[in-house]
Amino acid sequence: MSQDNQEKKEPQGKKGGKGQLPSPIKNKASLLIIIVLGAILVYSLFQETNNKKEIDNSTFMTELLNQEITEAVIEGKVINYKKGDESYFTRWSQSDFEFKQLLIDNTQGKVKEKVPSKLETILVSWLPFLLMILFFWFFMFRNMNKGQNSAFSFGKSKAKRYQGSKTKVNFDDVAGVDEAKEELHEIVEYLKNPKKFQRLGGRIPKGILLVGRPGTGKTLLAKAVAGEANVPFFSVSGSDFVEMFVGVGASRVRDLFAQAKKNSPAIAFIDELDAVGRHRGSGLGGGHDEREQTLNQLLVEMDGFEMNESVIIIAATNRPDVLDPALLRPGRFDRQVVVDLPDINGRSKILKVHSRKIPLADEINLKVIARATPGFSGAELANLVNEAALIAARHSKEAVEMEDFEEAKDKLTLGKQKKSRVVSEEDRKITSYHEIGHVVCSLFEKHGEPAHKVSIIPRGLTGGATHFLGNDKSTYSKSFLEAMLVHLLGGRAAEKIIFDEITTGASNDIDRATDIVKQMVCNWGMSDKIGPLAVMKQEKEVFLGKQIGNKDFHSEDVAKMVDSEIHYFIDKAYVRAQDTLNKHRDLVDAMAEVLLEKETLNAEDIFSIVKQHATGEDLAFAEAKYNRSKALSFEIKEADKKEA
């Protein structure tokens, strides 16, 4: 049947005709009828027995033979009787003549047999079936009235339709992914003016695959494309295609594409494409035949597009490694757009977008916050702004201040502050010296970064934390990594020097330090003995580069050398940390004492203590490092002013 014929036979909607659906008033009336009929059924069944006590057959026969029953009424298999002033009933399966005669003889003839009327018989016999039919009719047509004919529409697409102008999202609402927006601008131009691209025989990509980690803004980008182009936007999740019924997924795919073609120019967006587009044959035993059938139908539909249909398929996934190769070939998903984590400028723009409707204090500088949140995705930054606003509101402030953002960041990265946790003075002292060990080691390492903040307030599973502003480096020098090892082991070194004892508080530091050294020796070629040799192959398939395992490719001799080099780097960093802390023991004690009192120190507090206890070259070195950090913050503020 052609598409035109199908359109002619479509229901006429609410205006009238054969396709007219029940109104809400009719639905309410039908529900009222069902309730009344149900009440009649319940009443007819229980009106005679609701105030009577049920007696078992054995007791009934004993009372009957003892002539204790004064009168009885037989209603089918139920016998209602009186014993004195009390009423009882029993259920009796015998209804023959001898039993009735026995009942008459022992009740002085006061026995009646009540025959139910024809109406009661019909109600009791047929009402349950009528109720079932009415319930089915009511719920089926109620769903039809909502546009979800669930009784007969398993194969209908679950896609939600949005008109482009009603998505209320455009490219101004998407920040931090400028390269991705540039690629999608071409799609917007095509949807607005397809003839411009078709006149020279050019073919716009049929499908665009947005690839990125969770929370980077893939779905938001797709909505922005629809909003900019002002075309219908059909949104569906990959998991919505597959159901327990065979053939439903393929039918829903056909219906989605039919809707998109009918409303062209349009965009069909499939979120979490990997739920339906996984590599065929991965079931290993036929357990995913329905999903594979759905994928086959998706491939066929994408091949069936004509150049002039003006329908763009956009899909999003964070698992491109598991997609079937047939989906990624030219002619289907022609273009892959990587939506990566934002850099410092991108984070600043994202923060600006999400804080537009939030009153900010004059001291707030979003680029300083952006610098302190490396590795945050767009969704995490939105959550950060929201948490800061909630914290400010909790304290009855008129505007969100910098300390609210600091508190929100600590809460999201480390956990909520545990005010109820009872910490002994000895543990607080150990934690204080441990954290100061990190601070001092990072301060006097030439290639390290100074601490931005240190705290001994318990959060989550941690008793304290040292914060660094971080960076967006994509490459790290050997000197920088060695400096990082020193400040990571600074906490353990401080425990050993001050208390001549070590604790479990350094477990996370040791874990991170070991991972860095393994990478340095096995993958980055930073060992002089082993040289530029990759002795441990990394598997980076899941979630766009997130490591899922290592495979060793080396002999036992190389393995021994690797172990030796790992110990060499760790021991070297530990000794450097101890030397630094011994050299600046007075500064360590002073900082730990102030930290015990205040519980939290920022960069200004740290440098103020340094000026009181460091002298000569050490003071000049620390001051230069602090000034560089301060200068960077000043440059950020000045750039922000120019931009404003």
N, C-alpha and C positions, 0 to 999 in steps of 0.2 A: 504493500500500500504506500502511496506517495505521501510525502510530508504535507502537501496541500490538502489531500483528502483527510488526513488525520486532523488538520486544523479545523476543517469544516465540521467534524463530528465532535469537537470539544464541547463540554457543557457551556451553557449560556450564562452561568453564574447566577447571581442573586436577583437579576432583573426579571426572570421568568423563563418559561419554556420547560422543556423536558429535563434539563440539567439543574433545575432549581433545587436548592438544598434547604433543609429545615431551618427555620429561624430559631434564635435563642429562646423565644417564647414557646415555640412548639416543643423544643427540647425540654424546657421546664415542665410543660404540661404532661409530656410522656413520662418524665421522671415522677411526677405526682401520681399518675395512674399506677405506675409500678409500686410505689409506696403504699397506696390504698389497697391494691390487690394483695400485696404481701401482708398487710395488717389483717385483712379479712381471713386469709389463710391461717395466720397464727391464731387469730381469735377463734376460728372454727375448730381448730385442733385442741385448744387448751381452755376454752371457756368453761367446760364442765369439770375439769380436773385441777384447775389452778389453786383451789382452796381445800382440796381433799388429800388425805394421806394415802399413799399407795401401799397395799398389803400383798405379801407374796401368796402364792396359790395354796401352800400348805397351811398357813394360818387361816386363810379364808375357808378352807374345807373344815377345819376344826371348829371355827365359829359357826359355820352353817349346820354341821351335824349336832352341835350343842344348842341349836335354835336360838342363838344370840342375835341373829340378823332379823330386823323388824320389817324392812322392805328393800327391794332391789329393782334396778332398771338396767336392762341389757341393751347395750349399743354396740352392735357388731361384736368385737372381741373384748370390749371393755364392759365390766360390770360395776356400776355405781350402787352402793348400798349404804344403809344406815344401821348403826348399832347403838341403840339408845338415841341420844341427841347428836352423836358424832357421825360425820360422813366419811366414807372411805371408797376406794375403788381398787380393783385388781384387773389384771389382763389375763383372760382365759381363752385358750385356743379351742376348747370344746363348745360346740353349739348344738348338739344333737337333742332329740326329744327327751331321752332319759335324764340328761343333766338338767334340762329345764323343769322336768317334773320333780326332780330331787330338790331343786331350788324352791318350787312352789310349795312342796310338802313341808319344808322346814322354815318357811317365812309366813305361814298362815295365809298363803295365797296372795300376798302383797308383792307380786312380781309383774313388771311391765316390760314390754319389748319395744324399744324406740327404733323405728326405721327412718334413716336419714332421708331428707327430701332430695329430689333430683338435682336441685341447684347445689346443695352441699356436696353431693356425690361428684358432680362435675368439677366443683371448685377443688375438692381434695385430690381428685384424680389428675386433672389437667392443669391446675394453676402452676405447679412447679415448672412444667414445660413452657407454659406461656410466659412465665417470668424470665426464663432463660432466653427465649426468643426476643422479648422486649429489651432485656439488658443488651443483648447483642446488637439489636437494631439501634438502640439509643447511643451507645458508645461508638458504633461504626459511623453513624451520620453526624455525630458531634465532631469527630475527627475530620470527616469530610468537609464540614463547615469551616474548619481551621485550615483546610488545604493539605491535610495529612491523612489521606485515605488509607489508614494503616491496615485495614482488613484486606485490601487488594493491591497495596502499593509497596510490597517488599522490594520490587525492582526499581522504584522511583529513587532518584538521587536525593541525598540528604543535604545537598549544597544549600547554603543560605545566600540569598541574593541581596546585594546592596547596590543602590544606585550610586554612581561615582561621587556625585555632589553630596550625598548623604553619609559617606564614610567619614566626613569631617577630618580627613587626614590628607595632607599633601607633603611635598618635599620639604617645606619649611619646618614640618614637625619631625623630620628625620635628620639627625646630625651625627657627625663622627664617621660617616661612611661615604665620603665625597666621591671616591672612585666608583663605587657601586651605583651611586645616583647618576653619575655621568653616563654609564652604560645603559641605564634604564630610561634616560631622557630620550634616547632614540626610539624606544618603544612607544613612549607617550606621543612623540611626533607622528609616528606611523598611525596610531589609533585616531589621532585628530585629523590627519590628512593622508590616507593610504595611497591616493592616486599619485602623490608626489614621489613615492618610492616605486610604484608599479609601472610608471610610464616608461622607464628605461629597462624594464625587465628584471629589476632587482627583487630579491626575495628576502623579506624580513624574517628573522628567526621565528619558527613556529613555537618553540618552547624555550623557556629560560629557567635554569636551575640555580637557585640561590643556595650557596653552600657556606656554612658557618657554624660556629659553636653555639650552644644554647644561649639565648638572651642577647644576641648581637643585633637583632632588629630585622630579621628576614621577613616575618609576617607583616611588620609595620611598613617595610619597603613596598611589598606587594599592594597593600592598601593605598599607599601614597601614589603608586602608578595609576590605580583606578581613579583616585581623587583628582589627580592632575589631568587625566585624559577625559574625565567626566563620562565614563562608560559603565555599564552594568558590571558588577563584580560578584562572581560566584565563588564562595569559599567553602571548602570541604576538607576534612581530615582524611589521610590515607586509610586510617582504621575504619572509617565509615563505609567503605566499599565492601568489606568482607563480613558476612554473617554466617550463621549455622546452616542456612538453606543454600543448596547447590544452585549456582547460576545467578544468584542475587547480585553478586559483585559485578559481574559482566553487564548485567542489565542496568545497574546504577551508573556504570561508566557510560553506556550508550545514552542514557537519559541526561547525564550532565552535559555531554557534548551536544546533544540535540537542543537543550536549553540555551547553551552558549551560542550556537549557530543561529537559532531563532532570534536572539537578541543582539546579534552582532552589529557594530563592533563591540566586543566584550572581552573580559578577562576571566579565565577560570583558574582559580588558585587551589593547589593541592598541598596542604601542609603535611609534614612528616611523610614524605613520599616513600621513605624506606619501609613503611608499614605494608605497602602494597607492591613496591617495585624491587623487592629483594631478589637477588640472583636466583634464577630458576634452577631447580635441582637441589637446592639447599635443604629441602625437607628430608632427603635420604630415606625414602620409603613411601612416598605418596601422601604424606600427612598434610601437605599444603597444596593439594590439587586445586581447590577452590581459589586460593590466592593466586596461583599461577594462571588459572583461567582468567581471572580479573586482570592480571598483568598483560596477558595476551590480547585481551579486548582493548586495553589502554594503548598498546602498540598499534593495533589495527586502526583505532580511531585517530591517532595522531598522524598516521600515514594517509588517512582519508581527507585531511584538510586540503582545501583548494587555496590558491594564492589570494583570491579575492574575497575570502570569507571573513577576514578581519577579526579573527579570534586568536588570542594569545594565551598560551598555557604557561603559567608560572608555578613552579614547585619549589618547596624548601626542604632541606634535609641537613642533619649534622652527621650523617653516616654515608658519605658518597662512596665509600669503599665497598659497601654491600649491594649497591644498585646493579641491576642487570645491564650488561654492556649494550644490549639492544636499545635501551632507553637513551643512552648517551651518544648514540651515533648521530652524524649530521642528518637533518631532516626531522628529527624529533626534538630532543633538547639540544639545540645547536650551540647554545651559549651558556657557559657556567660563570656565574658572578660570585666571587668570593667575598663574603661579608665578614671581615676580620675584626679582632678587638681594636678599639680606638686608641690612638696615641694621645699624648697630653693635650694637643689642640682639639682633637676630636672629643675627648672627655670634657673639656671645658665647654664646648658647644652643646654637648648633651646635657650637662648640668644647667646650662643657661635655658635650654628648652623646657626642662622639667621644673625649673624654679620660677617660671614666668608669672605664675599665679600665687607665688608664695612671698610674703614680705620678708626681705632680707635686711639685716643690720648693715650700716655703712661700712663696718669693718670687714665684711665678707668679700673675699676675692676668690672667685670660682677657679681661677687657674692655679692658685695655691692648693686648693682642694684637689684639683685634677692631678697635680704633681704627686700628691700623697696617695693616689689611688691607682697605681699602675696595675694592669691586668684586670681591671673592672670592666665588665660588659655594660652595654647600654641599660639592660634591665637592672643590673646591680646598682648602677648610678641612680636610676629612677627610685629604687628602693632606699638608697642612701638619703636622697632629698626628702622622701616621705618620712623616713624615720627621724630625721633632724627636725622636721616640722612637728611631728608628734611629741618629740621630747620638749621642744620649745612651748608647745601648747600645754603640756603637762605641768610646766613650771609657770604658767600664766604670763608668758612673755608676749610683747606686742610684735616682735620680729624674731626671726631665726638668727642666732648668733654663731660665731665660729666655734665656740665650745660645744654647741649642739651638734654641729657636724662632726667634731672630734668624738663626742660620745656615741653618735650614730655609727661612725666607722668602727670604733672599738667593739660595739655591740654586734655588728654584722660579721666582723672578722674573728673576734675572740669569744663572743658570747655576752650575755647580760651580766652586769655587775652583780656578784653574789654578796650582798650586804649581810645576809644571815649566817654566812660561813664563819665559824669561830677559828681564828688563826692564832696560834701561840706566839709569844714575843720572840722566841727562838727561831721559829719558822720565818717570821717576818724579817728577822735580821739576816738569815741565810739568803732569803729571796732578794733582799736589798743589795747585798754584796754581789750576788750572782748577776743581777741586772746591771749593776755599776761596772762589773767586769766587762760586759759587752760594750758599754758606753766608752770607757777609757781606752780599750783596745781599738775601737773604731776611730776614736779621736786622734790617736797618734800613729795610725797606719797611713803611710803616704798615699797609697792608691785606694784607700777605703773611703766610705762616706760617713759623715758624722751623724750621730743619733739625733732624731728630730724630737723624740719624746720617750720618757721611760716611766713606768708605773709598776707599783706592787699591789694594785687593787685586784683581787681575785676575779677572774672572768672565765666562764666555761670550765675547761679542765686545767687552766693555767693559773699559777699563783702570781704571775707578773709578766710584763712584756716590754721589750725595747723596740721602738718604732723608727723606721728610716723613711725618708721621703721617697726613695725608689727612683727608678728611671725606666726609660723605654728602649734601652739598648738591645740591639739584636745580636751584637758580638761582644765578647768579653775577653780582655787580655789575661795572660797568665798572672801578671802582677795583681790585677784586680781580684781574681779568684783566690789567690793566696791570702790577700788582705781579708777577704770574706771569711776564709777558714780561721784566721786569727781571731776575728771578733766573735765568730760562732763558738769557738772554744774558750773564749775569755771568761764565760760564766763558770765553767768547770775549773779553770785555772784559779779564779778568785776563791772558790770554795776550798780548794786545796791549800792555798797560801794563807788564808785568814783562819780557817778552822782546822786545818790539817785533816780534813775529812771530805768525802765526796757524797753527793746525794743523787736521787733519781731525777732531780729537776733539770738535768742537762740532757735527758734522753732525746728530746726533739732536736736539740742543737747537734748532737752526735750523729743522729740519723741524717740530717741535712748535710752536714760536713762530709759524711761518708759517701753520700750520693754524688756530691760535687767532685770529690777526688776520683771516684770511679769513672765519671765522665772524662775528667782531665786525662787519666791514664789510658783508658780503654777506647775512647772515641775521638778525643780532641788532639791526641798526639802531643801532649805537654810533658811527657816523661822523657828525660834525656837518655835513659837506658833503653827504653822500648822504642822511642822515636815515633814518627808519623805512621803508626800502624793501628788499624781498627781491629781490635781483638774481641769486640762484643757488638754484634749486630743488633740494632734497635728495631723493633716492629712498631711503626707509628701509623696505624690504620684507623683506630677508633677515635671519633670526635676530633678529626682534623689535627693529627699530630700528637695526640696524647699517647704517651708510651704505655703499651700493654704488656711488654715482656722483652727479654733479652735472649739472644742465642750466642753461645760461646763458640768461637772458631779459632782455637789455638791448642798448642800442645801442652803437656804437663810442665815442661820447662818454662814456657811463656806464662803459664798460670802462676808458677812460683814467683816469677819476676814481677808479675802484676801485683801479687800480695805484698811483695817487698816494697814496691813503689808506693802503694796505698799507705802502708805504715810509715814510709819515709815522709810523705807530704803531711800526714796527720801529726806525726811526732814533731816535725819541724814547726808547724803552726802552733802546737801546744807549748813548745819551748819559747817561741816568740811572744806568745800571750803572757806566759809567766814572767818573762824578762820585763815586758812593758808594765805589768802591774807591780812588780817589785820596785821598779824604778820610780813609779809614781804612787807609792803606797800612801803617802799623806793625802794626796788628792782622792784616792779611792776611799779612805776612811771618812774624809769630809763629805764627799758626795753621798756615801751610804747613810751617814748620819742625817743629812738634810732630807734624803728620800724617805727615811723611816718616819720623819716628822710630817712631811707634806704628802707623801704617798705618790705624788705625780710631779715630774719635773719636765718643763719644755726646753727648747733649745736655748732660750735666753737665760733660764735658771742655770743650765749646765755651764754655759760660758762664764756666767757671773762667778761661779765657784772656781772655775779654772783660773780666772784672773787673780784670785786670792791666794792660790797655792802653787801655780806654775810660774817659772822664771826663765829668763834667757831665751835660748833657742826653742825650748819646749813651748813657752808661752807664745813666741812669734809663730811657731808652726801651727799651734791650735787656733790662734787668732786668724791666721791666713785662711785656714780651712773653714772656720766659722764665717768669715767675711765673704768667702766665695759662695757659701750657701745662702748668706743673707743677700748678697748681690744678685744671685739668681732670682730670689723671691722679689727683690726690688725691680729687676728687669721685667719680671712677669707682671707686676703691678703697673709699671709704666706702659707696657705693651697693651695691657687691658684698658688703661685710660685712653690711649690713642685709638684703640678699636672702638671704644664707646663714643 
